[in-house]
Amino acid sequence: MKLQKVYNAKRNLFTGLINKIITILLPFVLRSVIIYYLGANYLGLNNLFTSILQVLNLTELGFSNAIVYCMYKPLAHNDNDAICALLSFFKKSYRIIGSIVFILGLIVLPFLKYFISADIPVKTNIYVVYILFLVNTCLSYFLSAYKSSILNAYQRFDIISIINTVTLSLMYIVQIGMVVFFKNYYLSIVAMPIFTSLQNIIVAIVTDKMYPNLQCRGNISEIVLKDFKKKVSGLMITKVCNVSRSAFNGIFVSAFIGLTANAIYGNYYYVMNAVISVLTIFGNSILAGVGNSIVIDSEEKNYKDMRKINFLYMWIVGWCTSCLICLYQPFMNLWVGKELTFPFTTVILFGVYFYCLEIGVVRSVYSDGAGLWWQNRYRAIAEAVANLFLTFVFVIFWGVNGIIVATLITIILINFVYGSQIIFKYYFIQESCKEYFLDHLKYAASTFVAVVFSYIICSLISFNGFYGLTVKFFVCTFVSNVILFFIYSHFSLYDISVSWLRKSVFSR
């Protein structure tokens, strides 16, 4: 079966965008009311427990990604029996993983106080709150989370987006109500496992109705199991790297600086991650299509497609980077006040952090589509170890800025440079990675010019408050895109990429 990749991607982008708009705005409101009604230290506690449980979720080992990858081939050949066997294996594995996560979570319980250096909320039992977070994390493993792999493999991310939008919206509304009307932190946390259960139940019902022939039955072959174990091993290591880059940063801020500082860091990271999550819709929308293309189309065609998509994506990333650096402080001053902001040097670092996280996104989509997790194992180990070591050293001398700088060093040198070489070594064998690196040098230089001019012009705007923020946004958007257009229109990829965009996205 050849998936309708462009049509599915359009549909997934639309529903995914709506999902992100709602699930960015409502958590933003929740964070705001927690700060206003309860205090920044409660928000810091939320960030800390979320980070700890992200670390514990390493035991998931990337099973879901590996299962979806293994479904690409039987899906392309309409082999329902193989898909059912994979689904059965996934269900059994998730039961085991859920048990491991819960046990590990209980082991961490006596050590919670060592992760908090200051600002523990009064009259709050951190152990009860942590248990509620732990239960919420483990529920999906024992319910029907495994069924979402079918929707992902069939590129029906739009269905997942709709379900997530409805259930998460209800959850955030209930949580906001508990904080505003009852000023009760415990009740807001209890809502999480309730709506997680509801979400899993709905996914199971919808999946069974859409694909009634795909049920848990049969066993996977020894060949598939061997290949699966290899890919999961690579994914596990990659996941360690990703966690060390995000979750551990929050833990370091809490342990070395305090919960209030963690709340401030969490607010800046939340804004950056909100932009990233909107851009992530793109990757999620085309991943199954890329996996299908790798099975069906030639390496040369996929490389040309990657360069075109990467060109367009980096244009968007350049614009977003300009907006972040120009608007971060005005937005934070308007949202939480100057007392809960970092200096502008930290703002610049967050902008660079965002850009560096995004430069390898399109490459990663193709790497995941090709299933190169095992080949990435040494890169992931090196990045994780280097990031943890540098973060531990730098946070002592430079605080939050040190944490970000440590992360930037490992992202650029290990994740981007080393990681890019891997996909050219094992998939794009006939192509040269020098061309890819040269592309990115041009994109980085272009973005730097756009950011500098946008910031200079925005700094001349004296308006404050919401009106000033709005004016600066439109000015930054206009200036950065005019500059990027002027530069990129001289690139050889411009005409090819724009033509491809028109035919693929805007054609019926």
N, C-alpha and C positions, 0 to 999 in steps of 0.2 A: 504494500500500500504506500503510495506517494502522498504525503500530506500536502494540503493546500497551504504552503508555508506563508506566503504573503498575506492571504486572506485571514489566516489564523493570527498572524502577527498583528494585523490591523485591529482585529477584534480584541485581542489580548491587551494591546496598548490602550485602547479606549476604556475597557473595564478596569484595567490596572490603574490608569490615571485617576479615575473616579475613586477607586479604593484608596489610593495614596493621599488624595486631597482630604478625604474624610478622616483617614487614620493618621494624618499629620495634624490636622486642625484640632481634633478632639483630645488627643494626648497633650497637645500644647495647652489647651484649656485646663486639663487636669493638672498639669505641672504648675500652671499659674495659680489655681485655687489651693493647691497643696502649700505653695510658698506663702500665699496670702493668709490662709486660714489656719495652717498648722506650723509652718516655718520651713526654712531651707534645709534644715537638718533632716526632716522627714523625707524630703526629695532625695537627699544624699543617701539615706538608708535604702530607698527604692533602687537607686543606681547601684549601690554596693551589692545587694542581694541578687539583682539581675546579672551583674558581672560574675559573681560566684557561681551561679547556676549555669551560666554560659560555659564556664570551665568544666563543670560536672557533665555537661551535655557532650563533652568529648567522647563519652562512651557510646554515643550514637554512631561514631566511626564513619560517618558519611554513608550509611546504609541507603538512605532514601535516594541520594544522587546516583549511587552505583546501581540500584535497582532500576531506576528510570533509564539509565544508560543501557543496561542489559535488555531492556524492553524494546529498544529501537530496532534491532534486527528482526526479532519475531513479529513486531508490529508491521515492519516493511514487507514481511512475507506472509502476513495473515495467519500466524501460528498461535492460535488462542490457547492451546494446551501449554505451550512454553510460558506464555504470559501468566496463566493461572498458577503454574508451578512456582514462578517467581513471586507471585502475590502471596502464596501460602508460606513460602520461605520468609518473606518479609514480615508477615504477621507473627510467626513464631519468634523471629529474631527480636522484634520490637517488645515482645513480652519480657524476654530476657534482659534487654537493654533497660527497660523501665525499672525492673527490679534492681539492677546494678546502680542506676542513677539514684534511686531512693535510698539504698544502703549507704552509698558514698555521701549523700546529703546528710544522713544522720551522723556519719562519722565526723563531718565538718562541724556539726552543732556545738560541741564543747569549745571550739577554737574561735567562735565568732567574735568575741571581745577583742581578739588580737588584730582583727582587720579594721578596727575603729580607733583612731588615735585621739579623737575629741568630738564634742558636740552630739553625744548620744541623746536622743529625745527623752525627756522626762516622762514618767508614767507610761512608758511603752516597753512591753516585753519583747525584746528583739528576737527571742527564740520562738515565740508564738508566730510572729510575723514571718520569720524565716521558714517555719514549717508550712505555712500557707503558700508561700512562694514555691516551696519544694513540691507540694502536692499538685499545684497547678502545672508545674513543669512535667511531672511524671504521668499525668492523666492521659495525655494523647497517646502515649506508648501502649496503654492498656485498652484504649477505645479503638477508634477507626482511622487513625492518622495514616496508616499504611495504604488505605484506599485512594488517597490523593495522588499516589504515584501513577495510577491509571490515567487520571485527568492530565497530569503533567506530560506523560508519554504521548498522549494523543493531542498534545498542544492545546488543551482546553483550560488554560490558565484563567480564562475569563470566568469560568464557573467557580473556581476557587476564590477569585477576586470578589465576586458577588456575595458568596457565603461569608467571607471574611469581613466584607464591608458591613453587612447587616449585623452579624453577631458582635463584632468589635465595637461598632457604633453604639449598640445597646449597652454593652459592658461599660464603655467610657461614660455614657450618660448616667448610668446607675452609680458609678464611682464618683463622678462629679457631684451628684445629688447627696451621696453619703457624707462627703466632705463639707459641702456648703450648708446643708440643712441640719446635719447631726454633728458635724465636726468630729467624726469618728473614723480614725484611720483604719481600724480593724475591719469595719464593715466594707470599706472600699476595697480591701484586699480579698475578703471572702467572695466578692463578686467575680474574681478572676477564674477560679476553678469551675464555678457554675456555668459561665459562658464558654469556657473551653470545652466542657462536656457537650453543651448545646451545639457548638461548632462541629465537633466530631460526629455527632449523631446526624446532622444535616448532610455532611459530606458523604456519609455511608448511604443514606437514603437516596440522594441524587445519583451517586455512582452506580448503585444497584439498578436504578431505573434506566439510566443511560446505557449501561453495559451489562445487561443481565446474564450474558454468557461468561463473563469474567468473574469467577468466584475462586476461593481458595481451594485448590485441589491438585493432587499430583506432587511429584518431587522433581527438583532440578537435577540435571545430569552431572556427573563428576567433572566433566570438562567445563561446564558453565560455572560450577561451584569453585573450581580452581581459579578460573579467570576472575570470578567475583571476589574471592578472598584477596587476590592480588590487587585489584582495584580499590577495595575497601581499605587495605593496608596503606595504600598511597593517599587515599582520601583522609584517613585518620591523621596521618602526619600533616597533611595540608590544613586540616581543621585545627590542629594544635597551633599552627602558625597563625591562622586567622584569629583565634582566641587570644593568643599572646599579644596580638596587635590591638585588640579592642578591649576585651574584658579585663585583662591584667592592668591596663592603663588606669582604669577606674579604681581597681583595688589598690594600686600604688598610691594614687592621690588620697584615698581614704586612710590608708595605713600610715602614710608619712606626713600628710598635711591636715586632714580632718574631713568630717562629713559635709560641712558648709562649703569647703573648697571643692569637694567632690560634686556637690550640687551645682556650683558655678561651672565647673568643667563639663558636667553632664548637660547643662543648658547649651553651652557652645557646641558640644558634640551633637546634641539633639538637632540643632539647626542645620549643621553640616550633614548629618545623617538623613535629615528630612529631604534635602536636595538629592543626596545619593539614592535614597529609596525611590524617588520619582524616576531617576535615571535607570535604576535597577529594573524597572518595568520593561525597559527596552531589552535588556539581557534575558530576562525571564520569558519575554514574548517570543524571542527568536531561537531560544536554546534548543527546543525540540526540533524546530525546522533545520537548524544547523546540524544536529545529530543525524537527521534524515538525509541532509545533503551530503554529509561525509560518507554515509553508506552508499548513496546513489551516484553522486556527481564526482568529477575528477578533482584531484588535488589542485591543479592549476586554476580551475574555475573558483574553487573555494578560497584560494589565496587572493585572487582578484577581488572577489566579493568582500573579503575581510579588509582589504586596503580601502575600498570605497566606503564601507560602513564605518571604519575607523576614522577616516577623514571627516565625515559628517558628525560623528560622535564627539570628536575632539573640538570641533567648532562649538558645539553646545557646551562642552566642559569649559572651554575658554571663556565663554559668556558667563557661565555660572560662577567661575572663579572671580571674575571681575566684580560681579554683584556681591559675592560674599565679602570680599575685602573692603568694598566701598560701603556696604550696608550693615555689616556685623554690629559695629558699635552703636550706630543710631537705633538699630532694632533692639539691642540689649538694653540701652538706656530707656527706651520707651516701654519695654516689657517688664524688666525686673528692677530698673533703677541703677544708678552709677555704682552704688555700694556692692552690687553683685556682678561686677564686670571685671574682666582682665585688662591689662594694659594693651596698647595697640600692637606691640611686638608679638604678643600672643595671637592677636587677630591675624597678623600676616602669616604666622606659622600655621594657623588653622586653614588659611586659604591655600597655602602650599601643600598642606596635608591632604586637603580635598583633591587638589589637582593630581598629586602623586598616586592617590588611591585609584583614580579613574583612568590613568594612562594605560593600564593593562587590562581594562575591562573587556574590550572586544576580543583581544587575544585570549583571555581566559574563557570566554564563551566558546571559542573554537577549540581550545585545549580541553575543556570539559566535554564538548561534543565528540571529540576524538578519544575521550577516556584516558587521557595521559596523566592520571593521578599517581600511578606508581612511578612513572618517569620523573615526576616532580618531588619525590620524597626527600632527596638530599637538599634540594633548594628550600623546601619547607622547614626541614630540621635546622639548617643553617640560619634561616631567617628568625625562627622562634628563639633559638639559643642566643643569637646576637641581640635580638630585641630585648629579651629579658635581662641580659647582662648590662647592656647599655642603659636601659631604663633604670635599673637599680643604681647604677653609678651616677647618671645624670640628674636623677630626681634629688639626690642629696645636695648637689651643688647648685642646680638651677631650677628646682621645683617643677612646676607644670611645663614650662618651656623646655626643660631638659627631657621630660617624657616625650614630648612631641618631636623634638630633634632626634632622639634615639630612634623613634619610629620611622622618621623620614629617611634616615641613613639606611636602615634595613630594607625599606620599601624600594628605594631607588637602586641600590647596588645589588641586592639579592633577588627581591621579588620581580622587579622589572627587567633588569639587565640579564640576570641568570635565567629567570623564568621564560623570557622571550627566546633565548637561545635553545631552550628545550623543545619548544613546539617546532622550531625550524629543523632541529636535529631528528625528531621522530615523526613529524607529519609533513610539514612543508619542506621535504627533503631536497627538492629541485630548486628551491628559491633561496635567496640570500637574505639573512637577517640584517645586513648592513643597510639595505634599502628601507627596511622597517624602522631601524634606529634613526636614520636620517630624516624620515618622515616626522618622527617625534621631536627631534631637535628643532625642526622648523615650526612645529605646533607650539612647543614651549616658548620659543623666541617670540612668536606671534602673540601668544597669550600674555607674555610679559609686557609687550608694547601696549596691548589693549588695556591691561590692568593699570599701568602707569598713567596713561592719558585719561582713563575713566576716573581714577582717583583724584587727579589734579582738578578736573572739571567739577566733580562732585564736591570737593572741598571748598569750592567757591560759592556753593549754595548755602546761604545762612539760615534757611528755614529749619525749624525744629519740629518735634512731635510727629504725628502721623502724616500730616501734610508734607513736611520736609522729607520724610522717609519715602513717600510715594513719588515725589518729584525726583529724588535721587535715583530711585529704581528705574524710572523711565529714561532719565538722562543716561544712566549707566548702561542700560539695555541698548539705547540708540548708539551711543559713542562706541561701545565695545564691538557691536556687530558691524558698524560702518568700517571700523579699523580692520576687523577680521575679514570682512568682505573684500576690502581693498587689497589686503595681503594675499588671501587665499585664491582670489580670482586669477592671480598670476601663476598658480600651481597647475601642473599638468593634470592632477587628479580632479580639479574643480569641475570641468565640463563633463568628465566621465561619471563622477559621483552624482552631480545634479541631474544628469540625464537618467541615471539608474534610479534615483529617488523618484523622479516624475513617473517613470514607467512602472516601478514596483509598488509605490505607495499610493500615488494619486490616480492611477488607472483603475478602472472598475474590474 
